[in-house]
Amino acid sequence: MTIDKRASVEHRARVLFRCALPALVCIAQVLGFAFGAESPLRNAAQWEEVFRGVSIASLETSSPRPIRAYAVRIRLDAAGLSFLATPGNGDLPGETTALKTSTFLKKYGLQVAINAGPFSPVATLEGTPQDLLGVHVSRNRLVSPWEEKLPALLITGAKQVIIAPEAVDLSEVETAIGGFGVVLREGKAIPGDDSLHPRTAAGVSADGKTMVLLVIDGRQKGYSEGATTAEVGQWLKALGCSAGINLDGGGSTTLVIQDQQGQPRVLNRPIHAGVPGTERVVGSHLGVYAEKLQPADNAKSQTN
């Protein structure tokens, strides 16, 4: 081989390495999860502020399997920020009424909404009466009581977010949604369900200043194949959380934001009844009210 040819080969190798680097970083992130190493995902996530104090990131990896996810980062001290869990039914049948997450967002004029706690029955029509599994509080009103062994995400009037593994006093709690299990405690992911499913989760940072909502798509071969609950805890940790909870997932997993025309936009690809892109009507949601960005905010809306 001549010196010129060798230099050309070395140049092509450097180019190929630079092209492959993003994929290698992505794989390294997931390997970090698998072996308990500190993941670089928190720094790699590209956050876009969409409302005041509310930023969105799209996440994707191909190892150990294809996974696509979205995260919402919420600055809890942001002006105008508040939360809404699905209101109770009052004297109507059931505890709440089934709605698609997009319908819930539009009905209550929210800026962000996710599916939240477990419920029954799984319905096909909006308006179906629902019974909730685990505690649920909406606007200071108890809609569903604590259930043994089911944890909850609690939000107080002072916007303190608490991941409660068991029943606690609710006197200061404005919003509560039940979950299936704690997946992150004091920065350590907790083993649990090793099956792969779509997941909806929430977490809070150690300093209590930031809340993260996470949806991971699943049951879609080659597109996004889901995650275990331990992986959910690892993703929340990588996104800056020290405590986290696994909410209702599967065909219910949905994240919706309000678009610039005030209409609901489903960000992820839900899979109700095995059909990709199909929303499920659910009995429990968590919504976020946030102020629109002002021109000064728009100039710095791209953040890391």
N, C-alpha and C positions, 0 to 999 in steps of 0.2 A: 504494500500500500504506500502510495506517495504521501508526502507531507500535506499537500493540498487536499487530497482525498480524505486523509485522516481528519484534517480540520473541518472539512465539510460534514463528515459523519458526526464529529463531536458537536458541531453546531446544531445538526438535526436532533441529536439526543437531548441537548439543552432545551430546544423548542418543545419537544415531546414531553419532557419533564414538566415544563411550565404549564402546558395544556392539561396534563394529568393531575397537577397539584390540587385543584379544587376537589376532585374525586377522592384523592388520597386524604385530604383533610377531613372530608365527610366520613370516610371509612374510619379514620383515626378517632373521630368523635364517638362513633358507635362502639369501637373496640374499647375506648375509655370507659363507656358504660359497662361493658361486659366484664372488665377486669377491675372495676372500682377506681380507676384512675380519675384524676380531675379532668373533666371534659372541657374542650375549648369552645363548645357550642355557644356558651353565653356571649363570648366575644364575636363569634361568627354570625350570630343572628342579626339580620338587617332590619331594624325597627323603623317603622313609618308612623309618625304621629297623625292620627286621623281625626281625633277630637282632643280638646284640651285635657292633657294628662292621660290620654289613652292612645297607646301605640300597638300596631299589629306587625307580626313577623310571620312569614311563610317559611316552613322548615321542611327539608327533604333529605333522605339518605337512601342508599342502596344496600347497605350492609348493617346487620346480618340478614336483612330482607328489605324489600322496598317499603318505605314508610313516608307518608306525607302528612304534615300536621300544620296547624296554625296556633299561634300563641297571641294572647292579648295581655299587654303589660299596663297596669293601672296605677297611676300615682295617687295614693290615697288622700293626699293633701290638696289635690287639684280643686280649684274653685268650681262650684256648681256640680260637683260629683255627688251622685246618690245611687241607691240600688233599689230594685224591686223584685221580689219573689212573686210567683203566681198567686194572685189573691184567692181567698177562700170563696166557697159557693154560698155561704149564708144558709138559708133554709132550703136551698135546692138539693137534689140528690148528690151524693158523693161529697168529697172535700174540695175538689177543684173541677174545672171543666177542661177537657182535652183541646189543645190548640197546637198547630204547627208553631215552631219557634219563630218563623217569619211572621206569622199572624200575630203572635204575642208581641213582637217588637213593634209592628205597625199599630196594633190596637192601643198600646199604651204610650206611643210616641217615644220609644227608647232609641238609644244610639247603638247599643250592642246587646245581644242576647244569646244565651246558650241554653240547651236542655240542662236540667239540673238533677233532682233526686229521683229515686225509683218510685214507681207507681204501678197500678193495675186497674183495669185490664189494658192490654195492648189493643188499641182501637184503630179503625180505619177512617172514622168520620170525626171531624171537629164537632165539639159540643157534647161528646160522650162524657158522662159523669166519671170521675176518677177518685180512687182512694190512694193516698200517698203512704209510702213505707218509710217511717222515720220522721224526725221532727221537721216542721216546716212553719216558718213565721213570715208573715207578710204585713208590712206597715204596722209593726208592733202587735199584730194579732196572731194568736196561736191557731194555725189551721190544722196541723197534725201533731200529735204528741211524740215524745221520745219513744224509741223502740229499742229494746235490749240488744246490745252488741252492734248497733248501727251508729256510726259517728256522724258528725255534722260540721258544716261550714257556717260560722256565726259572724254577723257583722253588727256592731253596736252603733248607736246614734253618733258616737264620736269617730266612726269609721275605723274602729279597731277590728281586725280580722282574726278570728280564732278558729283553729282546727281542733274540735272537741272530740276525743275518742269515745266519750260516754256522756250521759246526761249531766248538765250543769244548770245553774240558775239562768233564767232567760229574761230577768227583769230589765236589763240594759240592752237587750238585743232587739234591733229593728227588723233584721232580715236573717232568716236561717233556712238552709236547705240540707236535706239528708244525703248521705252517701253510703257506699258499700264498704269502704275500708280506708284507713290511714295508710298512705304509701310513702310518706317522707316524714321523719321525726328527727329533730335536731340535726338536720343535714345528712341523715343516713336513710337510704332507700330501704324499704321494708319488703321482704319477700311475701308473696301471696299467691295470686292466681297466675299460673304459668301458661294458660291458654291465650291465644292471640285473638284480640277483638278490637273493634273501634273503641276508643276511650274518650271520656270527657273528665277533666280533672281541674282542680284549683289549688293554688298554693300561695304562701305569703313569705316575704323575706324576713330574715332574722331581726332586722330593725323595725319591722312593722310598717314600713313606709310604702311598700309595693306589693300589689296583689297580681297574680298571674292566672289567667284562664287558659286551658290547653285542650285542644281537640285533636285526636289522632284518628285518621281514617283507617278502615280495615275491611277484611272480607272481599278484597278486590285484587285478585291475583295479578302480579306484575305491576300494579299501580300503587297500592298501599295495603299491606297485609296485616296491619294491626300490631299491638304491643301487649306484653305482659304487664301486670300491675307494678312489678319491681322496676321495669323499664319506664313506666309512667313516673315513678318517684325519681328515677335518675334524670329524666328529661326536665322535671320541675326543678331539681337541684341545679342542673346545667343552666337553667333560665333564671337563676338567682334566688330560688326559694330555699327555706330551711324546714318548712312544714308543708305537707300536701295531702290532699284527699282525693280518692277515686270516686267520682260521681256515677250516675247512670250512663251506660255506654251502649255498645251494640248498635242496633238499628236506630237508636234514639240520638246518637251523637250528631250535633248540629251547632254551627256557629254562624250567626247572622249579624251584619252591621247595616246601619242606615246609609244609603248612598246620598249623593249630592242633591238628588231630586226628592229626598225624604222617603224613598222606597226601600223595602228590605232587600238585601243582597246576601244570599247564602254563600259563604266563603269556601267551606269544605265540600266534600262529596258524600253526603249521607247515603245510607243504604237500607232503608226500610224495606222489609219483605224481600230482601235479596236483590233489589233493583237499584243500581248505582244512580245517584242524583235524586233519589226520592226521599222526601222528608216524612218523618213519622209525626203523628199527632201525639203529644205527650202531656202528662198532667202536672209537671213541675218544671219551671224555668227560672233562670236568674237573669235579670236585665240590668243594664247600666245606663243612667242618665249622665250625659256629659255635654259641656258647652262646645259650640262650634269654634273652630280655629279662626282667629282674627288674622288680618293680613300680616302682622308682625310674626304671628305663630307660623304661618305658612312658609315664611322665608327660612325657618329653621326646623321644619317638620321632619326632615330626614336625619335620624340619629342612630348611633350605634349603641 
